[in-house]
Amino acid sequence: MTEHVVLPLKAHPGMPSPAPVAMPVQDLRLAPVRWRQGGISWRVAAARLVAFGGAAALAAIATREMVRVVSSGGITTLEALMTAVLAVTFGWISLAASSAVAGLVAPPARHIRPGHTGGALASRNALVMPVFQEDPARTSAALEAMARGLQEIGEARAFEIVILSDSTKADVWVAETLAVDRLRSALRDVMPVWYRRRWVNAAKKSGNVRDFVETWGGRYDHFILLDADSLMSPEALVALAAAMEKDPKLGILQTVPMLAGGATVFARMQQFAARVHGPVMACGLAAWQGSDGTYWGHNAIIRTAAFASACGLPELPGRKPLGGHILSHDFVEAALMRRAGWRVEMAARLGGSWEESPPSLIHAAVRDRRWAQGNLQHSKVIYASGLTLVSRAHLAMGMMSYLASPLWLLLIAGGFALGLEAHFAGPESPTDPAHAAGPVLESSQTIRLFLFSLAVLLLPKLIGLLRALLDPGLRRGCGGAPRLLGSFLLELVVSALLAPVMMMIHSRQIYEILAGRDSGWSERQRDTGETEWGDAWRRHRWHFGFGLAMGLAAFLLSPTGLAWLSAPVAGLLLAAPLSKWSGSARLGAALRRAGLLLTPEEREPPVIFQARSATMARLPGLPADGVHALATGEAVRNTHFRWTSSAPRFRGAPDAAYLTAIEKVRQARTLGEALAWLDPPERIQIAGHRALAEQLAALPRLGGTGTRAVAPIRPALIGRPLEPARVATPAA
């Protein structure tokens, strides 16, 4: 294992003075000593009995029906394997249904209301937003809206804004510093605004947060972690901080973010489903997890000291994709926090918490690739010493959310294998059922199993629909009862068509991960997500081919079998157009005009949404070409380098991009020529060194084909003094 080398803490120009906190790497083989806590309440016990006992009972019923379906003439090995796979997959879908019921039978005890009635907050809280190649105008507008909201309710003094950048594009970096400078000026009399960009993106987002905690965590009692698309009402922010002050044993309090702000068909479908069905599932989850909760990495408040002492993530043994730093770090951090004795809970009914959906099916698939890899890494964490049983269940559920797809695919393949066996082998004796080559499918048993499966799948959705119909505010927000019902049916049909496509996508992702392919770290696209026909066909041609083959095979084996498979076959055949249309903002707008897939946030945008939009509308534009802006504007250079720390440099290990940037600027005859020569790593070096940017700015803007005398750029004058050579490997 590489030794963790702690570099001396140095002041960062955009951050407060260091307030370091030790964050030791946790040993998964050795559980820490934790204080004893009381047993679970009767409410949580009842919810767990309903959720897990109900799921087991439903899976047992389905397994019994499956045995009856395949047992005519005896059960073959293949039939037994199919029955076992069905038991596992049915248990998975049953847990969603039974959890929804658990939320009704034993709702969660913790009910946090927006705002705070116990006087002014006494704690210092950081609004922490890690960013990676995001739109700085949008993120700064959201943060300003939240800060203004806190000011209006008199609690701004208890909060500070901290933006943690891992961006690796010079244009984005320059735009970030300009946006942050404007944000600090706008909030000068409201709350502090801090900004830090890392030169080395060790351990990605979890490493970014770890660096913040280790270097400045001692300044804050709690921090609220926000994604770049997060938005929270000031009342919700204050309620979270007040809850942490009231309960000193509470380590993490997770909100349930609603989806909002999307314009495409896919985003609006996700928003509608989250609004109608999501609260039911969240309430059920909060009911049975109690204080053994999980956390989703954003829109949650965290006790800084507890996080530092319990959540130092180790690197997993082995090579990527399952080894290395943990991608889905949030589930693991919650499990480690609970292992240390801190409570991890969910504020399921708080409200005032939002995020955005991926704009299209393809963008959701790209995101899921990273999540799938991170969740499969939990196979190396689930047996860690000292984890609670419920924490292990959370990790298992995270893995199963992706492993279920290849299991469903295996079940379909097994069904075809049984059909082929029955079709081609034939019975040895037509009058002897004991010698039947395939399963004798009694229609009543098959239909009963199908209807039972459908009921279990639809139960959470139907509970959500009933809740929405009975809630006057939500019913009106969704356009009234008729439009709510129409939207429900539309979302149900389209989701059913997309389900087999996602099954194929997730199955391929699992294969890639097991084959050793790493997901990498790509920036998220949050725009309209319009997909070209060519791209849609290229990405989904194999889905079309599989659907065509499955449909033909089912028809040849039995026309009745094709009827059973009509929904998945149709979804796969329509994969390309569905994917194309899912990212269409125009079709999304047409559905909105028709009153379909409406949500309360669309009909009556909350005040915080209006404030963000108003802020974005009045902000001046940011430069698209940050390096050009640095070279042509002294004010831009002054602002940017006010927030910028020099790149780390070590004796005996010169940075190649830095050296080639120096030489290209020296040789260039015009600014345009230099900009054309510089590649992305060299542009980052320009944005990181004031002297190099000044040399670039000194180049002629136009013409200049002749030889020009250029003063050499001395590396010693750029950046900070050289440091002794060493290897700094921050822990994951």
N, C-alpha and C positions, 0 to 999 in steps of 0.2 A: 504494500500500500504506500502511495506517495505521501511523504510527510507534509503536513499542512504548515506552510511558512507564513507567519503573520508579519506583514510589512509594517513599518512605523506609520502611525496615523498622521496624516497631514491635512491641514485645513483645505477645504474645497471652496472655490470662490463663490459658488452658488448655494452653499449649505451653511448651517450654523456650526459653531465650534463642536468638535467631536465630543460625544458622550458615550464612550464605548461600553458595551455589555458583552460578557462572555457567552458564547453560544456553542457549547461543546457538542461534538459529533456523538450521536447516540449509538450505543451498542445494541443491535437487534437481538443478540444472544443473551443479554443480561438486563433484566428488568430493574428499573430504579426503585428505590424505596418510596412508597407513597403513603399518604395519610389514609386512615380508614374513614370510609364514608358510610352513611346509613344505607340500608337496603332500598330497593326500588319501591315506589308507591304502588298501591293497589291499582291505580289507574293505568300506570305503565305496564304492570303485570297483566292486567286484563287485555290491554291493547296487544301485547306480545302473544298472548294466548290466541286471540282472534286472528292476528296476522299470520303467525307461523303455524299455529294449529289449523287454521282455516285453509292455508295453502297446502298443507300436508293432506288434509282431508279431501280437498278438491282434486289433488294429484292422484290420490288413491282411487277416487271414483273414476277418473279418466282412465287410469291404468286397468282397473277392473273391466271397464267397457272395452278397452283395446284387447284385453285377453279374450273376451267373449267373441270379438270380431274375428280374431285369427285362430281360435282354438279348434275350429271344426277340422277333424281329421288329425289332430295333434299339433303341437307347436314345434316348428323347426327352429334351428339355431338362428337363422336370419330373423324370423318372427320374434324370437325372444330378445334379440338385440334391438329391433325396432321398438318393442314394448318398453325396454329400458330407456331408450333415448326419449320416447314420448313422455315417460314418467318425469325425467329431468326437465325437459322443456315445458311441460305442462305445469310443473311445480313453479317454474319461473314466472309464467304468465299469471298463475294463480296468486302469487304473492302480491301483485299489483291490485288484484281484485279484493283480496282479504285485507290488505292495508287500507284501502278505501273504506271498507266496512269498519275497520278498527278506529279510524278517525271519527266515525259517526257514533260508535258505541262508547268509546273512551277518549274524548278529545284531549289534546295536550293541556296540561295544567298551567304552564307558563303563558300568560296572555299579556303582552306588552302593548300598551297604547301609545300612539304618537305623542311626542312632546314630553314634558317633564314637569311634575307638580311639586317636586321636593326642593325648590330653590335653585339657585344658579349652580351649574356644574363646577365641581372642585378639581376635576382632573384635567390633564393636558392630553389632547388627542390629535393624532396626525391623520389627515386624509391622504393616504399613500396611493399613488397611481403609477404603477410600472408601465412603461410604453416601449413599443418596438415597432418602428416604421409606421406610426400612426399619424393621423391628420392633426397637427398641433392646434389649428384654429378650432376644431371641434372639441378637442379635449380641454383646452383652456376655457372655452365658453361654458362647458359643463361645470368645471371647477368654479368659475366665477359665479355662475348661477347658484350653486350650492352655498358658496361663501356669502353672497348677498342675502340668501334666504336665512342663513344663520344669524346674520347681522340684524335682520328684521325682527327675529324673535329674541334678540338680546343674548345670544350664546356664542357669538363669533370669537370671543376672547378665549374660549376653551379649545379652539381648533387651530391647526396650521396645515398648510398645503405642502406636500412633498411629492415632486415628480421625479421618478427614477427612470432614466432613459437607458435603453440598451440598443438604440438605433445605430445602424452601421452604414447608413447612406448619408453622405455629406449634405445633400440638399435637405433631407429631413432634419438633420442636426441643426443646421443654420435656422431653418424655420422654427424649430423648437425653441432655440434661445431667444429669437425675436418675439415669439408668442409669450414665452415666460416673462420676458422683460415687460411686455405690455400688461400682462396679468399682475405682476408685482406693482406696477404703477397704478393700475386700476384699484387694487386692494390695499394700497399703502396704509389707509386708515381703518382697514377691516381686519385683516389677519396676515401673518407672515406667509410668504411664498418662497419655497426652496426648490432647487433643481440640481440634479447631478447626473452626468452621463459617464458610464463605465467605458474604459478602453478595451477591457477584456470581459467578454460576456460569459464568465464561468457559471456553469449550472443553470443558464437561461433564467427564467423568471424566478425560480426558487433561490438561485444564487444572488439575483438582484435584490430580493427582499432580505436575504441573509446579510448581505453587505450593509444594507441600511440599518438593520437591527444591531449588528456588531459595532458599527461605527457611530451611530446617532441614537440608538434605541434607548439609552439612559435618559434621554430628554423627554420621553413620552410615557404616560401611564398605559395608554392603549393606542392602537392604530386601526383605522378602518381601511381595509384593502379594497381598492376599486379597479375594475378593468377600464380600458380606454373607452368602452361604450357604456359604462355604468352611469347611472343617474339616481340620486337619492334625495328625498325631500328633507328639508332641515328638521322637520319634526321627527322623522325616522332616525336621523343621525343623533339627535339629542336623546331620543329614547334608548338607543343602543348604549351610548355613553353612561346614561343614568342607570341602566340595568347593570353595567359592569361595576359602577360605584356601589350599588346596593348589595351586590353579591360578590364578595371577595374571592370566592372559590370558582367563579365562572371564568373559564379560560377563553372560550370562543363562543360567540353568539352569531349564528348565521341567519340572515333574512332569506326570504323566498322572492327572488327577483322576477317580476313579470316582464314579458317581452313587449317591446313597444318601439315605434319609430321606423319600422320597415315599410316599404312601399311595394315590394314584389309579391307575387302570388305566394311563393314559398314562405316568405317572412310573415305575411298576413295570416296564412294558415297556422303557422306556429304561434303567432300572437293570440289568435282566437282560441286555439286549443289550450294554451297556457292560462288564459283568462277563465275559461269555462271548466276545464278538467283539472288544471294544475293545482288549484287550492285544495281540491279533494285529496289528491295524492300527497301534497305537502302536509296537510293536517294529519293524514294517516301515518306518514313517516315520522313526523314529530311526536305523535302519540306513542308509538312503540319504541322509538329509540331513547326517549327520555333524556337523561344526561349523558348517554353513550352515543352522542350524535356524530355526524360527520360535517365536513365543511367543503364548499365548492370553489374556494380560491378567490372569491371576490364578493363584494356587497356583504361583508361580515366584519365584526369588530373583534379584535384579538388583544388579550392582555399581554403587553410587551415582555414583561419579566418572565411570565409563564412560557411564552413562546420561545424565548431565548434559552431557558433552562431545559426545555423538554423536546424541542423540535429541530435540533441540528441534524439534518439528514445525512446519512452515510452514503457512500457510493456502493451500489450493489455489485457483488462479485460477478465476474464473467464479462464477456464482450457485449457491445451493443448488438441488437436492440434491447435485450432484456437486462443487460448489465449496465454499469455506468451510473450517471446521476438519474434521479427519479423524475420522470416527466410529469406524471399525475401525482404531484407532491401533496396536494390538498388533503386527499383522503388519508395519506400516511401521516401528515402533520396532525390531523385530528385524532388519529389512533394513538400517536405518541403522546399527545397532550392528555388524552384520557388515561393512558397507561401511567402517567405521572400523578394521577389523582385529580386533575382539573376537570371541571364539568364542561362538556361541549353540548350546546343545545341549539334549538332552532326556534326563531320567532316567527312561527308559521302564519300568524294572523296580524302581523304588524302593518304591512302595506308600506307604500312610499319608497319602493325599491324596484329599479328597472334595469334592464340590459337590452341588447339588440340581438336579433336572430341572424344567422347567415342568410344572405340574400337569395341563394339558390340551392338546388340539390347538390350540385357539384361543389360548391363552397362548403356545404355541410359535410360532404364526404372527405374533403381535404382536412377539415378540422377533426373529423372522427378518426382519421388515420393516426394522428398524433395521440389522441385520447386512447385509442385502442392499444397502441404500444405502451403507453403509460399504465393503463389498467392491467395489462398482462404482466407488467413488472411487479404487480402486487403479489404474484405467485411466489416471489422471493421475500415478501414482507409478511404474508398472512400468518406464518408460523413463528413470528417474532415473540420472544419471551415477554410475558406480562400483559399482552393485549387482552382486552375484555372480549367476551364471546360476541357481543354485538359489534364491536369494532372489526372483528374478523368477518362477521356477516356483511358489513359494509364493503370490505375489500373483495369478498367473494361476489357480491352483487355487481360491483364495478367490472369484474372480469366477465361475469355471466352476461352482462349487457352486450358484449361483443361475441362471446363464445356461443351464445344462443343461435346466431345466424348459421354457422356451419353445422350445428346440430340439427336445425330445421332442414337444411339442405341435405344432410345425411338421411333424415327421415323420408324426404321426398325420393331420394335415390333408392332407399330400401323398399319403398312402395312400388317403384318401377321394377325393381329386381324381383319382387314377389309376383307382380303381374306377368313379367316375362316367363318366370318359372311356370306359372299356371297356364300360360298361353301355349308354350312350346312343349312342355313335358307331357301334359295330359294325364289323366288318371289311368292307373294300371287296370282297374276294373271300374266301369261306369257305375256299378251298383254298390261299390264298396267305398264309403266316404273315408274310411281309415287310410286308403291309399291315394287320397287326393294329393295332387302335386302342389297345389297352391291353396291359399286360404279360402274357405267358403264364406263369402261376404254376405251375411244376412242383412238385407236392406234396412230393416227396422233398427238393428244394432248400430249400423254405420251412421244412419241418420241421427240416431240418438246421441252418438258420440260427437257428431258434427255440431248439432244444436247446443249441446252442453259446452263445447269449446267456444262457440260463438257467444254464448251467454256470459261465460267467464271473461272473455276479451272485452265485451261491451259494457260490463257492469260498472267499471269506474267512469266510463264516458257517460253512461245513463245517469249515474248519481250526480255527476257534474252538471248535466243538462237540467235535471230536476232542481238542483240547487240554484242554477241560473234563472230558471223560470219563476222560482219562488222568491228571488231577491229582486225587489223592484228596481233598485239602482242599477244592478248588473243587467237586468232584462232590458231596461231602457238604453243602457250603454251599448248593448249589442243590437240595437235597432228595433226592439219590440219582439214579442213572442213569435210572430210569423217569420220575421227575418232571422231570428235566433234559431228556429227550427230548420229553416232553409240552409243556413250557414253550417249547422251541425251535420246535416245530411251531405252537403258538399265536402266538408272536411273529412267526413267518414269515408266517402267514396274515393276521394283522391288519396287519402292515406292508405286505403286498402290497395290501390294500384301501385303506390310507391313502395309499399312494404316489401314485395319480392325483389325490387331493385336494390333497396338497402340491404336485404339479405345477401344478395350477390356481392355487393360492394364490401360489406363487412367480412364476408367469407374470404374474399380475395385479400383483404387487409390482414386477416389472421394468417393466411398462408405466407404473405410477404414477411410478416414479423417472424414467424417460425423459420423462414428461410434465411433470416439474418439481415434483412434490409431495414436500415434505420430511417425514421421519418424526417430527420432534420428539423429545422426551425424556420418556417416560412411565415411571412407577414400575412395578417388577416386582411381580406378585402371586405370592406363594409359598404360599398356603393350599391348600385342597383343590381349588379351581378348579371347583366344581360349575357346570355350564352348564344354563341353563333351556332347555326345548324351544323356546320362542319365539325365543330368541337363536340357538340352533343352526340353526333353520330360516331365520332372516333372513340369517345369515352364509353358509349353504350352499345356498340355493335356486337360485343360478345353477349350482352344481356339479351339483345334481340335474337341472336342465334340460339342461345340456350332456350329461350321461350318458344321459338319456332320448333326446335327439336323436341321439347317437352310436349308441346301441343300435338304434334304429329304422332309421337309415340303413344300418347294417351288415346288419341283417336283410333289408331291401329289396334291397340290392345282392347279398348272398349270405349265406345262413344259416351257411355255413362261416366267413365273415368274422366273424359275431357270436361264434362259438365262440372265435376267436382273441382277440377283444376282451372276453371275458367278465369277466376280472378287473378291468380298469380301469372297465368299465361298471358292474359290481356295486359297486365302491368309490365311484363318483360317486353312484349311486342311493342308497347307504346313508350318504352323507356326514353328514347331519344326525344320525341316531342314533349313528353311530360317534363323532362329535364330542361328543355328549351323554354317552355312556357312557365316553369316554376320561377325563373329569374326575370320574368317580364314585369316591368313596372307599369307598362301601359295596360296589360291585362289586369294587374292588381288594382289600378285606378278604376277600370271599368267595373270590376266587382264591387269596389267601394261605392261607386255611383249607384249600383243596383242594390246597395244596402246589405251586401253579403260580407261575411267575415269581419264585421265591425267589432271594435272594442271600445270601452269607455274612453281610453286615451286618445282614440281617433276622433270621437264625437265631441268630447270636451277635454282638450289637452290640459293636464294639470299645470299649476302655476309654474312649477320648476321647468317644465317643457317650454312654456311660453318665454320664460326668462332666458333659457339657453338659446332659443331661436332669435330673440331680440338682440342678444349679445353678439351672436354670429353675424347678424345683419348689419350691425354698426361697426364691426371690426374691419380695418383695412386689410387688403389681401396680403398674403405672404409670398415671397419669391419662390417660383418653381425651380429655378436654378440657383441654389444657394452659393455655390462657389463663384459664379458670375456676379452675384450680388455682393459677395465679399470683395471681389476685385474692383468693382465699380462704385462702391459706396463706403466712404469712410465712416459714416454713422453706423452702417451695418457692421463694419469691422469692430468698431468700438463697443457696440452692444453685444455682439457675439462673444468676443473674447473676455468680456466682463463675466461671463458665465462659464468659461471654458478652462479646464485644467489641462496642463501639458501631458503629452503621451509619456508613459514610463519608458525610459531608455536604460540599457544595461551595457556595461563595458564588455566588449568581446561578442556582442550579439546585436549588431546594427540592424535597423529595420529597413528592409530592401525597398519598400514603397516610399519611405521617407527619403532615401538616397536618390532614387530615380525621379521623385518629384522635384528635388533640388536641381537635378541635371536637366530635366525637361524645361523647367522654368528658365534656367540659365541659357539654354539653347534657343528658346522660342523667340521669334522676331516680333510677334504681335500677341495680344491677349487671346484673340480667336484661335491662333495656332496652338498656344499653350493649352487652352481649354479642350481643343480637339485631341490633343495628345494624352492628356491625363486620364488614367483609368480610375475606377471606383476606389481602390485602396489609396491611390495617390491623392485623390480629391479629399479623402478623409484626413490625410496628412496636412493638406493645405488648410483645412478647417480647424486643425488642431494646433497650428503653429503661427503665431502672429507675424513673425519675421518673414516666414515663407509667403504668407498672404500679402504682406506689404510688397514683396518682390514681384509677385504676380500682378498686383495693382499698378506697379510702375511700368508695366509693358504698354506700348502704344496700342490704342484701341482700334485704329484703322491702318490699312496699308502696311508698310514696313517689310519689304522683301530683301533689303540690303543687309549687309553685315552691321551688327550693332555691338558696341562694347558693353559688356554686362559685368558688373561687379560680382565677384564670386560670393556665394552664400556660405558663410562659415557655420557648420553644424553646431559649434559650441555656443553660437549666439542664439540658437533656436531652442526653445524649450528649457527645461531645467538642467542642472549639471548632471553629468553622467554618474550613474550609481554602480557599485560593484556588481559583477555578474552573479546572478543567482536565479533559481527557478522558483517562481511563486505559483503554487497550485492550490487555489482556494478549494476547500472541501465542498462537495456538492450540497 
